[in-house]
Amino acid sequence: MNTEIVPDRKEVFKAFLPATAVMVVLAALAVFSGFWVLRQAENDRYLSEAKSQILSQLTARRAFLEEVLNSELHRGQNLAAEFSINGDVSQHYFNLTSKFFLESSKYIKNIGLAKGLILTYVYPIKGNEAVLGMDYRKNPHQWPAVQHAITTRQTVIAGPLHLVQGGTGIISRTPIFATTKDGEVNGGAYLGILSIVLDADKILQDAKLDTIFFKHKKITVAIGVPTGSATRNIFWGNPSVFALQPVTLDVRLPYSTWKMAAIPEGGWQLKSNRIGEYQLTALILFLLLAGLLGLFNWRQSRELLLRSQVEEALKDNQRNLIRAMKDTEKANKSKSDFLANMSHEIRTPMNSIIGMTKMALETPPLNSRQKHFLTNVQVAADSLLHLLNDILDLSKIEAGELLIEEQHFDLVNTVKNCIATLEFLTLEKGIGLHWSFNPSVESLPVKGDELRLRQILVNLIGNAIKFTEKGAVTLAINHASNKNEPTALHFMIIDTGIGISQDKQESIFASFKQADSSISRKYGGTGLGLTISKHLAKLMHGHLWLTGNDTGGTTFHFTVELAPGQLKSAPKQQKTHSTIRRPLHILLVDDNPMNLELCRLVLQKHKHQVCLAANGQAALEQLTEQDFDFIIMDVQMPVMDGLTASTIIRHCERNDHVDALSIPEELKKALVRQRKGKHIPIAAMTANAMTGDRQKCLDAGMDYYLTKPLNPKQLQNVLQKGMADKDTLPDDASSDIPELQ
């Protein structure tokens, strides 16, 4: 019976008052702290905006100053070049040329020419009579600048200076050298000094430095000449501006620099108009927050007892959930360990069964009865291996460890290969096997997991053939009608078999399920193929379903979404004979005598010389005694496993971290002496076929990974690939060997 919990009002009120008071105080602190931070941020923003706008206006004034000053100073240098070309300049020529320059410029006050070091001409002469005949060498204020100009052959700028005739001027002194015989201007002997005085007051007035404002507040500007780390010789504005953290900007002139500085009148004590708005907003926010906190705290206090009980119940549920999760993890680990052990223990004897059976079938003479028996053994072993692979695939799917790969492939070739694989079954039963493509699908390049798509097709077409006694099985491929992507495909496998009743059509997709037990007895099978195919279709963003009834004929449909791809170039023709030029010296390491015997026979069939070792320790000892071309290494072995042995071999070859290896010192030294600087190919040949086993082998230093049962063709390809960088293979052999996984 459910009982509603109603807290005592007195207890709620007692909890409400102190908690609410604390929360209101904290809210006040939070709101006004936020207001203070916001005010600081707004002041910083406002200050940043002011500096940005001031800097923008200073930049415009600087552009004007640089344009005017550079233009005028360059005009003076052009005049000096003119005098250099004419050589001995007369008074009349000087006056005419200077008059033209003054009339074309609003900022030049006067022009002077010193022949040698004596000031000879001045234009205009009025007001400048006193300087005529001045010897620069006898003027201690001007001689250093003149001497520097002559020595460096460059224009030297002085000023702005207070002029004798009144006002402020900028003086440029440009040395004049004679034009050489080959026409090089100013390339010859020293002739004199050209002095040009610019009206600094007029230039600065035209720059409108006193018209800079920020939000109706006047900006004070000062200009000076930098000297070292400080700014001296301030010739415009109030010198104190430079001491008040101003906005500064350099004015770059030929062979000189000015520094502009600006601050608002009264300094940087600027205040944004938004501060008052923020104060009112903070007060309203505090009152609103205080009311909401009071209401919230009352409700919270009222539900205090109920929450306590709910929290305790949640803790109990959490403890139960953690316990259940641990039990699930333990069960999953036990399941994974069981599957790994089952895979290893079944594959190990199957390696001998399949391998020895194949060897026996290839050993003549066999009578028809013997060949029949051995063929049945081989078929049974292949069926058992297929079942084991299905169980492992299902385990990976349930654990979420089965990944869909993406690679470019030819869809038509994939379908043709599936049909070719299963065609012999239809020939034995006397039924037809047909397939058709939508023309636009047939020419479509795709990218996806070719292996898993092939697995679905083989499962479904194989089932259709199994349950069809007469008629035909047809595969039809078209675009998926409910998808916009052209690479979303719809596959239909249509048979004329026994059919499936409506009430069984969902259950057959469950693991180890078939329509009824009589089907299993008559046709065989484990009921895993459809389960795996349905999961694979889902992993490829599609689904699997069927249509039909028990009166005859069934159509299985599945869709997949592939990515647009490009067709791979046609692979080179695989060679059917061994491309290894000489027999190899191979070290074979395995603790199972049957596996050793089988692999030895396969290798010796190709004329290779084989040495055997029962564990990793024995393999290391043999490596100190003789050289090998290749090592084939089992993983699980007593004394020392294959991963440890491979790691030790690689450390000794690289001669790194050898001291940390846990092997006898003498063996360690012998291995380093024998293997240092070399690299021997190592292939793992193991019954460990679970997710991650391949990567463990590669991480231990192994080069290749093969699973049992042994596939002689794959083994031969691995030997070819391992020797591809040695002289035992022709130059093109390595390109003929596929990448093995």
TORTORRO-176563 format. One record per residue (C-alpha): residue number from 1; residue in one letter; chain; x, y, z. Coordinates in steps of 0.05 Angstrom, whole numbers, m for minus. Example, Ala and Ser with C-alpha at 12.3 -4.5 7.8 and 13.67 -1.06 7.14 Angstrom:
BEGIN
num	residu	chaine	u	v	w
1	a	A	246	m90	156
2	s	A	273	m21	143
***
This chain:
BEGIN
num	residu	chaine	u	v	w
1	m	A	0	0	0
2	n	A	28	69	m19
3	t	A	34	119	38
4	e	A	42	194	23
5	i	A	96	227	65
6	v	A	75	296	92
7	p	A	131	335	129
8	d	A	116	372	194
9	r	A	106	446	180
10	k	A	144	468	243
11	e	A	205	427	221
12	v	A	200	456	152
13	f	A	197	527	179
14	k	A	257	515	224
15	a	A	297	492	165
16	f	A	271	548	121
17	l	A	291	611	160
18	p	A	367	601	169
19	a	A	376	570	101
20	t	A	338	626	67
21	a	A	377	680	103
22	v	A	443	649	83
23	m	A	420	641	11
24	v	A	396	714	7
25	v	A	463	738	34
26	l	A	499	694	m16
27	a	A	454	719	m71
28	a	A	469	791	m53
29	l	A	544	776	m54
30	a	A	537	741	m120
31	v	A	495	796	m153
32	f	A	538	854	m129
33	s	A	603	817	m143
34	g	A	577	804	m212
35	f	A	558	878	m218
36	w	A	628	898	m196
37	v	A	660	851	m246
38	l	A	612	875	m300
39	r	A	628	948	m283
40	q	A	702	934	m288
41	a	A	692	898	m353
42	e	A	650	955	m381
43	n	A	702	1007	m359
44	d	A	756	965	m392
45	r	A	714	959	m455
46	y	A	700	1033	m455
47	l	A	774	1049	m444
48	s	A	793	1001	m500
49	e	A	742	1033	m546
50	a	A	769	1102	m529
51	k	A	841	1081	m543
52	s	A	820	1047	m608
53	q	A	784	1109	m634
54	i	A	840	1155	m612
55	l	A	891	1109	m646
56	s	A	848	1108	m709
57	q	A	847	1185	m712
58	l	A	922	1189	m696
59	t	A	934	1140	m753
60	a	A	899	1187	m802
61	r	A	940	1246	m778
62	r	A	1004	1205	m782
63	a	A	988	1186	m854
64	f	A	982	1260	m871
65	l	A	1047	1279	m837
66	e	A	1086	1221	m868
67	e	A	1059	1237	m937
68	v	A	1075	1311	m933
69	l	A	1143	1305	m900
70	n	A	1167	1247	m943
71	s	A	1143	1282	m1005
72	e	A	1178	1348	m988
73	l	A	1243	1314	m966
74	h	A	1245	1272	m1029
75	r	A	1235	1336	m1070
76	g	A	1296	1364	m1036
77	q	A	1336	1302	m1054
78	n	A	1314	1311	m1127
79	l	A	1339	1383	m1124
80	a	A	1407	1359	m1097
81	a	A	1411	1310	m1156
82	e	A	1396	1367	m1204
83	f	A	1454	1408	m1175
84	s	A	1499	1346	m1178
85	i	A	1486	1339	m1253
86	n	A	1499	1413	m1268
87	g	A	1562	1415	m1227
88	d	A	1582	1488	m1213
89	v	A	1515	1522	m1198
90	s	A	1510	1597	m1212
91	q	A	1470	1647	m1170
92	h	A	1421	1657	m1226
93	y	A	1409	1582	m1238
94	f	A	1402	1571	m1163
95	n	A	1351	1627	m1156
96	l	A	1309	1603	m1215
97	t	A	1310	1530	m1191
98	s	A	1295	1548	m1118
99	k	A	1239	1596	m1138
100	f	A	1206	1540	m1178
101	f	A	1211	1493	m1118
102	l	A	1183	1544	m1069
103	e	A	1124	1561	m1114
104	s	A	1107	1487	m1123
105	s	A	1107	1474	m1047
106	k	A	1067	1507	m992
107	y	A	1114	1482	m937
108	i	A	1185	1501	m959
109	k	A	1208	1566	m925
110	n	A	1277	1573	m956
111	i	A	1333	1536	m993
112	g	A	1408	1544	m981
113	l	A	1468	1519	m1020
114	a	A	1538	1514	m992
115	k	A	1595	1505	m1042
116	g	A	1645	1465	m1004
117	l	A	1630	1482	m932
118	i	A	1612	1556	m941
119	l	A	1539	1575	m946
120	t	A	1540	1610	m1015
121	y	A	1467	1620	m1037
122	v	A	1401	1628	m1000
123	y	A	1332	1636	m1030
124	p	A	1294	1678	m1014
125	i	A	1350	1724	m991
126	k	A	1304	1770	m953
127	g	A	1309	1756	m879
128	n	A	1366	1707	m889
129	e	A	1424	1756	m904
130	a	A	1459	1741	m839
131	v	A	1472	1668	m856
132	l	A	1507	1681	m923
133	g	A	1581	1663	m920
134	m	A	1573	1619	m857
135	d	A	1628	1567	m851
136	y	A	1596	1502	m825
137	r	A	1662	1480	m794
138	k	A	1661	1540	m748
139	n	A	1589	1529	m725
140	p	A	1591	1477	m669
141	h	A	1515	1469	m670
142	q	A	1510	1451	m744
143	w	A	1578	1422	m762
144	p	A	1566	1352	m732
145	a	A	1503	1342	m774
146	v	A	1537	1369	m837
147	q	A	1598	1325	m825
148	h	A	1553	1263	m814
149	a	A	1514	1278	m879
150	i	A	1579	1282	m919
151	t	A	1609	1219	m888
152	t	A	1547	1176	m898
153	r	A	1526	1209	m964
154	q	A	1455	1212	m936
155	t	A	1404	1266	m918
156	v	A	1407	1286	m845
157	i	A	1345	1317	m813
158	a	A	1347	1366	m756
159	g	A	1287	1392	m718
160	p	A	1236	1414	m711
161	l	A	1277	1474	m687
162	h	A	1259	1545	m667
163	l	A	1282	1588	m726
164	v	A	1318	1655	m718
165	q	A	1269	1687	m766
166	g	A	1211	1661	m723
167	g	A	1169	1598	m722
168	t	A	1190	1525	m721
169	g	A	1225	1491	m778
170	i	A	1251	1424	m801
171	i	A	1319	1427	m834
172	s	A	1344	1374	m882
173	r	A	1417	1374	m904
174	t	A	1433	1334	m966
175	p	A	1506	1327	m989
176	i	A	1520	1340	m1063
177	f	A	1573	1301	m1101
178	a	A	1594	1309	m1173
179	t	A	1564	1266	m1228
180	t	A	1617	1217	m1255
181	k	A	1638	1212	m1327
182	d	A	1596	1149	m1336
183	g	A	1534	1186	m1312
184	e	A	1529	1164	m1240
185	v	A	1493	1220	m1202
186	n	A	1526	1239	m1136
187	g	A	1580	1187	m1150
188	g	A	1640	1234	m1155
189	a	A	1676	1284	m1112
190	y	A	1643	1326	m1058
191	l	A	1614	1392	m1082
192	g	A	1572	1420	m1026
193	i	A	1511	1417	m980
194	l	A	1438	1432	m998
195	s	A	1396	1457	m939
196	i	A	1319	1460	m942
197	v	A	1278	1490	m886
198	l	A	1205	1465	m880
199	d	A	1152	1504	m842
200	a	A	1137	1455	m785
201	d	A	1082	1500	m756
202	k	A	1042	1500	m821
203	i	A	1050	1425	m831
204	l	A	1026	1409	m760
205	q	A	970	1459	m767
206	d	A	945	1426	m832
207	a	A	948	1359	m797
208	k	A	891	1384	m751
209	l	A	921	1353	m688
210	d	A	876	1396	m645
211	t	A	811	1368	m674
212	i	A	813	1297	m645
213	f	A	753	1279	m601
214	f	A	725	1217	m566
215	k	A	650	1222	m551
216	h	A	653	1299	m548
217	k	A	715	1297	m503
218	k	A	775	1333	m532
219	i	A	840	1293	m540
220	t	A	906	1326	m523
221	v	A	964	1310	m571
222	a	A	1039	1319	m563
223	i	A	1096	1303	m611
224	g	A	1169	1293	m595
225	v	A	1233	1261	m621
226	p	A	1251	1193	m588
227	t	A	1318	1191	m554
228	g	A	1339	1123	m528
229	s	A	1283	1094	m484
230	a	A	1251	1162	m471
231	t	A	1220	1216	m515
232	r	A	1255	1284	m513
233	n	A	1252	1348	m554
234	i	A	1177	1354	m549
235	f	A	1159	1407	m601
236	w	A	1083	1402	m602
237	g	A	1034	1399	m545
238	n	A	1041	1390	m471
239	p	A	1104	1349	m451
240	s	A	1066	1318	m392
241	v	A	1024	1277	m441
242	f	A	1082	1228	m450
243	a	A	1082	1213	m374
244	l	A	1008	1194	m370
245	q	A	1007	1126	m407
246	p	A	984	1156	m473
247	v	A	965	1123	m538
248	t	A	1028	1128	m580
249	l	A	1045	1122	m654
250	d	A	1110	1130	m692
251	v	A	1115	1178	m751
252	r	A	1169	1149	m797
253	l	A	1210	1198	m838
254	p	A	1272	1187	m881
255	y	A	1329	1176	m832
256	s	A	1287	1199	m773
257	t	A	1226	1183	m729
258	w	A	1176	1225	m689
259	k	A	1131	1198	m635
260	m	A	1058	1221	m627
261	a	A	1023	1214	m560
262	a	A	950	1227	m542
263	i	A	906	1225	m480
264	p	A	836	1253	m464
265	e	A	835	1320	m429
266	g	A	837	1305	m355
267	g	A	869	1236	m364
268	w	A	839	1167	m371
269	q	A	785	1174	m317
270	l	A	731	1155	m367
271	k	A	664	1128	m345
272	s	A	615	1091	m389
273	n	A	542	1115	m391
274	r	A	520	1043	m381
275	i	A	544	1038	m309
276	g	A	480	1069	m282
277	e	A	438	1021	m323
278	y	A	479	963	m294
279	q	A	466	988	m223
280	l	A	391	989	m233
281	t	A	393	921	m266
282	a	A	433	892	m208
283	l	A	383	917	m157
284	i	A	323	889	m195
285	l	A	360	823	m205
286	f	A	376	819	m131
287	l	A	304	830	m110
288	l	A	278	780	m161
289	l	A	331	729	m141
290	a	A	317	737	m67
291	g	A	243	724	m79
292	l	A	256	664	m122
293	l	A	306	636	m72
294	g	A	256	644	m16
295	l	A	202	607	m56
296	f	A	251	554	m78
297	n	A	278	543	m8
298	w	A	208	536	21
299	r	A	191	482	m29
300	q	A	258	448	m17
301	s	A	250	450	58
302	r	A	180	423	53
303	e	A	204	363	15
304	l	A	265	350	59
305	l	A	242	287	91
306	l	A	214	258	27
307	r	A	280	272	m9
308	s	A	319	238	46
309	q	A	278	175	37
310	v	A	283	178	m39
311	e	A	359	187	m35
312	e	A	365	127	10
313	a	A	324	86	m39
314	l	A	367	111	m97
315	k	A	430	91	m60
316	d	A	402	21	m50
317	n	A	385	18	m124
318	q	A	454	43	m142
319	r	A	488	m9	m99
320	n	A	445	m63	m131
321	l	A	460	m35	m201
322	i	A	536	m34	m187
323	r	A	531	m105	m162
324	a	A	493	m126	m224
325	m	A	542	m91	m269
326	k	A	600	m126	m236
327	d	A	565	m192	m244
328	t	A	552	m177	m317
329	e	A	624	m157	m329
330	k	A	647	m220	m295
331	a	A	600	m262	m337
332	n	A	623	m227	m401
333	k	A	695	m238	m382
334	s	A	681	m311	m368
335	k	A	645	m316	m435
336	s	A	703	m282	m472
337	d	A	754	m327	m436
338	f	A	713	m388	m453
339	l	A	707	m369	m526
340	a	A	781	m353	m531
341	n	A	799	m420	m499
342	m	A	748	m457	m541
343	s	A	774	m424	m604
344	h	A	846	m441	m586
345	e	A	832	m513	m564
346	i	A	788	m529	m624
347	r	A	832	m495	m677
348	t	A	895	m531	m652
349	p	A	870	m603	m667
350	m	A	831	m578	m728
351	n	A	897	m552	m755
352	s	A	923	m623	m756
353	i	A	858	m654	m780
354	i	A	849	m607	m839
355	g	A	923	m603	m856
356	m	A	936	m678	m851
357	t	A	873	m694	m891
358	k	A	894	m646	m946
359	m	A	964	m677	m946
360	a	A	933	m747	m949
361	l	A	888	m728	m1007
362	e	A	949	m702	m1045
363	t	A	989	m767	m1031
364	p	A	977	m819	m1086
365	p	A	957	m873	m1097
366	l	A	888	m871	m1064
367	n	A	831	m916	m1084
368	s	A	761	m887	m1090
369	r	A	739	m913	m1022
370	q	A	798	m881	m986
371	k	A	788	m816	m1024
372	h	A	714	m816	m1006
373	f	A	729	m825	m932
374	l	A	782	m770	m931
375	t	A	737	m722	m970
376	n	A	682	m732	m918
377	v	A	732	m717	m863
378	q	A	752	m653	m898
379	v	A	680	m631	m909
380	a	A	663	m645	m835
381	a	A	725	m606	m812
382	d	A	708	m547	m857
383	s	A	637	m547	m829
384	l	A	663	m547	m758
385	l	A	710	m489	m775
386	h	A	652	m451	m806
387	l	A	611	m462	m743
388	l	A	668	m438	m699
389	n	A	677	m375	m741
390	d	A	601	m362	m737
391	i	A	602	m368	m661
392	l	A	662	m320	m656
393	d	A	628	m270	m703
394	l	A	564	m273	m662
395	s	A	605	m262	m599
396	k	A	639	m201	m629
397	i	A	572	m173	m651
398	e	A	541	m181	m582
399	a	A	602	m149	m550
400	g	A	601	m91	m599
401	e	A	671	m108	m623
402	l	A	657	m124	m696
403	l	A	677	m64	m737
404	i	A	657	m48	m809
405	e	A	716	m30	m852
406	e	A	714	16	m913
407	q	A	753	2	m977
408	h	A	740	13	m1051
409	f	A	716	m50	m1087
410	d	A	682	m73	m1151
411	l	A	610	m93	m1133
412	v	A	601	m134	m1197
413	n	A	665	m175	m1184
414	t	A	643	m187	m1112
415	v	A	576	m215	m1135
416	k	A	608	m257	m1189
417	n	A	656	m287	m1139
418	c	A	599	m306	m1092
419	i	A	560	m338	m1150
420	a	A	622	m376	m1173
421	t	A	634	m402	m1101
422	l	A	563	m430	m1096
423	e	A	549	m450	m1167
424	f	A	574	m522	m1158
425	l	A	519	m533	m1106
426	t	A	465	m517	m1156
427	l	A	497	m562	m1208
428	e	A	496	m620	m1159
429	k	A	421	m608	m1145
430	g	A	403	m593	m1217
431	i	A	373	m524	m1202
432	g	A	386	m456	m1234
433	l	A	426	m398	m1205
434	h	A	413	m330	m1237
435	w	A	432	m259	m1220
436	s	A	415	m190	m1248
437	f	A	436	m117	m1237
438	n	A	399	m52	m1248
439	p	A	443	m22	m1303
440	s	A	458	41	m1262
441	v	A	479	m3	m1203
442	e	A	524	m47	m1246
443	s	A	570	11	m1264
444	l	A	570	42	m1194
445	p	A	637	47	m1157
446	v	A	628	37	m1083
447	k	A	666	36	m1018
448	g	A	650	m7	m957
449	d	A	664	m74	m924
450	e	A	669	m123	m982
451	l	A	683	m182	m936
452	r	A	620	m173	m894
453	l	A	576	m159	m955
454	r	A	603	m223	m986
455	q	A	588	m260	m920
456	i	A	514	m239	m922
457	l	A	507	m259	m995
458	v	A	539	m327	m985
459	n	A	495	m341	m924
460	l	A	430	m321	m958
461	i	A	444	m352	m1026
462	g	A	471	m415	m992
463	n	A	408	m422	m951
464	a	A	365	m411	m1013
465	i	A	402	m467	m1050
466	k	A	398	m513	m989
467	f	A	321	m507	m984
468	t	A	307	m509	m1060
469	e	A	298	m578	m1091
470	k	A	274	m555	m1160
471	g	A	268	m491	m1198
472	a	A	320	m436	m1188
473	v	A	351	m385	m1141
474	t	A	355	m313	m1166
475	l	A	395	m254	m1140
476	a	A	370	m184	m1160
477	i	A	405	m119	m1142
478	n	A	374	m50	m1147
479	h	A	374	18	m1114
480	a	A	339	22	m1046
481	s	A	273	57	m1060
482	n	A	269	93	m993
483	k	A	339	122	m995
484	n	A	364	184	m1032
485	e	A	436	161	m1037
486	p	A	453	125	m1102
487	t	A	498	77	m1064
488	a	A	441	53	m1018
489	l	A	428	m16	m1048
490	h	A	371	m67	m1044
491	f	A	389	m141	m1052
492	m	A	335	m194	m1064
493	i	A	349	m270	m1060
494	i	A	289	m306	m1090
495	d	A	281	m382	m1086
496	t	A	228	m433	m1106
497	g	A	240	m475	m1043
498	i	A	197	m500	m986
499	g	A	176	m432	m961
500	i	A	169	m406	m889
501	s	A	103	m397	m853
502	q	A	82	m328	m829
503	d	A	86	m347	m755
504	k	A	159	m370	m762
505	q	A	186	m311	m802
506	e	A	208	m271	m742
507	s	A	236	m328	m699
508	i	A	284	m353	m752
509	f	A	328	m291	m742
510	a	A	342	m312	m669
511	s	A	407	m348	m653
512	f	A	406	m424	m662
513	k	A	334	m421	m688
514	q	A	303	m453	m749
515	a	A	231	m457	m773
516	d	A	221	m524	m738
517	s	A	263	m582	m713
518	s	A	248	m626	m774
519	i	A	285	m576	m819
520	s	A	347	m582	m775
521	r	A	344	m658	m780
522	k	A	333	m658	m855
523	y	A	376	m600	m879
524	g	A	426	m589	m823
525	g	A	454	m522	m801
526	t	A	461	m485	m735
527	g	A	413	m427	m745
528	l	A	468	m374	m737
529	g	A	475	m351	m809
530	l	A	411	m309	m811
531	t	A	426	m279	m742
532	i	A	495	m257	m763
533	s	A	471	m231	m831
534	k	A	416	m189	m798
535	h	A	467	m157	m751
536	l	A	517	m145	m808
537	a	A	463	m110	m849
538	k	A	446	m66	m789
539	l	A	520	m48	m780
540	m	A	520	m26	m853
541	h	A	460	20	m840
542	g	A	409	m28	m871
543	h	A	363	m84	m849
544	l	A	344	m155	m868
545	w	A	273	m183	m877
546	l	A	236	m236	m916
547	t	A	170	m245	m954
548	g	A	135	m309	m972
549	n	A	94	m366	m941
550	d	A	96	m440	m929
551	t	A	63	m457	m996
552	g	A	130	m450	m1032
553	g	A	182	m398	m1048
554	t	A	215	m345	m1004
555	t	A	247	m278	m1018
556	f	A	299	m251	m971
557	h	A	312	m176	m976
558	f	A	368	m135	m946
559	t	A	392	m64	m955
560	v	A	460	m33	m942
561	e	A	487	38	m948
562	l	A	555	40	m982
563	a	A	597	102	m994
564	p	A	612	129	m1064
565	g	A	679	101	m1085
566	q	A	726	91	m1143
567	l	A	744	27	m1179
568	k	A	811	m2	m1162
569	s	A	858	m17	m1218
570	a	A	859	m89	m1240
571	p	A	906	m130	m1195
572	k	A	965	m164	m1226
573	q	A	958	m236	m1245
574	q	A	977	m279	m1185
575	k	A	1032	m329	m1199
576	t	A	1014	m401	m1187
577	h	A	1084	m425	m1172
578	s	A	1133	m405	m1118
579	t	A	1173	m343	m1133
580	i	A	1226	m358	m1081
581	r	A	1290	m373	m1118
582	r	A	1324	m416	m1065
583	p	A	1302	m461	m1007
584	l	A	1296	m421	m943
585	h	A	1325	m439	m875
586	i	A	1264	m434	m829
587	l	A	1257	m439	m754
588	l	A	1190	m470	m735
589	v	A	1168	m459	m663
590	d	A	1107	m495	m633
591	d	A	1094	m538	m572
592	n	A	1044	m584	m608
593	p	A	1080	m642	m642
594	m	A	1023	m651	m693
595	n	A	1026	m578	m713
596	l	A	1101	m582	m719
597	e	A	1096	m644	m763
598	l	A	1042	m614	m808
599	c	A	1077	m547	m819
600	r	A	1144	m582	m829
601	l	A	1113	m626	m884
602	v	A	1082	m565	m919
603	l	A	1148	m527	m917
604	q	A	1190	m587	m939
605	k	A	1143	m597	m997
606	h	A	1171	m531	m1023
607	k	A	1243	m555	m1010
608	h	A	1253	m510	m949
609	q	A	1301	m531	m894
610	v	A	1264	m533	m827
611	c	A	1291	m532	m755
612	l	A	1242	m546	m698
613	a	A	1236	m514	m629
614	a	A	1184	m532	m576
615	n	A	1181	m463	m542
616	g	A	1208	m393	m544
617	q	A	1268	m407	m500
618	a	A	1291	m463	m546
619	a	A	1281	m417	m606
620	l	A	1327	m365	m575
621	e	A	1380	m416	m562
622	q	A	1378	m440	m635
623	l	A	1384	m368	m659
624	t	A	1451	m362	m624
625	e	A	1477	m424	m660
626	q	A	1456	m412	m733
627	d	A	1425	m362	m781
628	f	A	1354	m369	m806
629	d	A	1317	m335	m863
630	f	A	1249	m337	m828
631	i	A	1215	m354	m762
632	i	A	1145	m384	m756
633	m	A	1124	m376	m683
634	d	A	1065	m402	m643
635	v	A	1039	m355	m588
636	q	A	1016	m399	m530
637	m	A	1074	m445	m508
638	p	A	1104	m469	m442
639	v	A	1170	m443	m414
640	m	A	1168	m380	m458
641	d	A	1111	m357	m503
642	g	A	1118	m331	m573
643	l	A	1103	m258	m556
644	t	A	1159	m256	m504
645	a	A	1208	m291	m551
646	s	A	1193	m242	m608
647	t	A	1201	m182	m562
648	i	A	1270	m207	m539
649	i	A	1292	m219	m610
650	r	A	1274	m148	m631
651	h	A	1309	m117	m571
652	c	A	1372	m156	m587
653	e	A	1369	m136	m660
654	r	A	1363	m62	m641
655	n	A	1410	m71	m580
656	d	A	1364	m28	m537
657	h	A	1340	m42	m465
658	v	A	1377	m108	m468
659	d	A	1397	m105	m395
660	a	A	1324	m108	m375
661	l	A	1311	m174	m411
662	s	A	1296	m232	m363
663	i	A	1339	m286	m396
664	p	A	1407	m315	m376
665	e	A	1465	m268	m385
666	e	A	1504	m314	m430
667	l	A	1443	m325	m475
668	k	A	1432	m250	m477
669	k	A	1503	m235	m499
670	a	A	1502	m290	m551
671	l	A	1437	m263	m580
672	v	A	1462	m192	m585
673	r	A	1527	m216	m617
674	q	A	1489	m259	m668
675	r	A	1429	m214	m683
676	k	A	1453	m141	m673
677	g	A	1437	m98	m733
678	k	A	1395	m152	m768
679	h	A	1321	m163	m777
680	i	A	1291	m232	m787
681	p	A	1218	m237	m810
682	i	A	1173	m269	m757
683	a	A	1103	m296	m773
684	a	A	1054	m313	m717
685	m	A	1017	m379	m731
686	t	A	968	m385	m675
687	a	A	900	m412	m655
688	n	A	885	m345	m620
689	a	A	834	m313	m666
690	m	A	796	m266	m620
691	t	A	792	m190	m627
692	g	A	858	m158	m610
693	d	A	901	m221	m618
694	r	A	931	m197	m684
695	q	A	950	m129	m654
696	k	A	984	m163	m595
697	c	A	1028	m202	m643
698	l	A	1047	m140	m683
699	d	A	1061	m101	m619
700	a	A	1109	m155	m597
701	g	A	1150	m146	m660
702	m	A	1120	m200	m705
703	d	A	1113	m181	m778
704	y	A	1055	m226	m800
705	y	A	995	m260	m769
706	l	A	965	m327	m791
707	t	A	910	m365	m755
708	k	A	902	m439	m750
709	p	A	880	m483	m785
710	l	A	941	m475	m830
711	n	A	928	m449	m900
712	p	A	988	m471	m943
713	k	A	975	m418	m996
714	q	A	973	m362	m944
715	l	A	1036	m389	m912
716	q	A	1073	m389	m979
717	n	A	1049	m317	m992
718	v	A	1076	m296	m924
719	l	A	1144	m327	m939
720	q	A	1145	m289	m1006
721	k	A	1126	m223	m973
722	g	A	1177	m233	m917
723	m	A	1233	m245	m966
724	a	A	1212	m190	m1014
725	d	A	1267	m142	m992
726	k	A	1322	m195	m999
727	d	A	1356	m222	m1061
728	t	A	1316	m287	m1059
729	l	A	1258	m253	m1096
730	p	A	1256	m221	m1165
731	d	A	1246	m146	m1166
732	d	A	1171	m149	m1177
733	a	A	1155	m205	m1129
734	s	A	1134	m162	m1070
735	s	A	1080	m127	m1112
736	d	A	1048	m195	m1126
737	i	A	1037	m211	m1053
738	p	A	972	m188	m1021
739	e	A	970	m156	m952
740	l	A	952	m212	m902
741	q	A	914	m201	m838
***
